[in-house]
Amino acid sequence: MKNMSNELLIESYFQAITFKLHIDFIRLLEAEIRSRSLQHEIKQSS
């Protein structure tokens, strides 16, 4: 996950929610978003 760009990470997060992927995968993405301090990106877009 460290190789993903911030943009791809955020996009993947929203796609995972849209397609109702496994909650563990969504939480993994959320954890990476938090570790990069990108929470504002998902709050602005939602």
C-alpha positions in Angstrom: 0.0 0.0 0.0 2.9 2.3 0.6 3.5 2.4 -3.2 0.0 3.7 -3.9 -0.4 7.4 -4.6 -2.6 9.4 -2.3 -5.1 9.9 -5.1 -5.3 6.2 -5.9 -5.7 5.4 -2.2 -8.7 7.8 -1.9 -10.2 6.5 -5.1 -9.8 2.9 -4.0 -11.5 3.7 -0.7 -14.6 5.2 -2.4 -14.7 2.4 -4.9 -14.5 -0.2 -2.1 -17.5 1.5 -0.4 -19.4 1.8 -3.6 -19.0 -1.9 -4.4 -19.6 -3.0 -0.8 -16.3 -4.8 -0.5 -15.3 -6.6 2.6 -15.3 -4.4 5.7 -11.8 -5.5 6.6 -10.5 -4.2 3.3 -12.2 -0.9 3.8 -10.7 -0.6 7.3 -7.3 -1.4 5.9 -7.7 1.5 3.5 -9.0 3.8 6.2 -6.0 2.9 8.4 -3.6 3.8 5.5 -5.6 7.1 4.9 -5.2 8.0 8.6 -1.5 7.1 8.6 -1.0 9.6 5.7 -3.2 12.2 7.4 -5.6 12.3 4.5 -8.9 12.1 6.5 -9.8 15.6 5.2 -9.9 14.1 1.7 -12.6 11.6 2.5 -14.6 14.1 4.6 -14.6 16.7 1.8 -15.7 14.2 -0.8 -18.4 12.5 1.1 
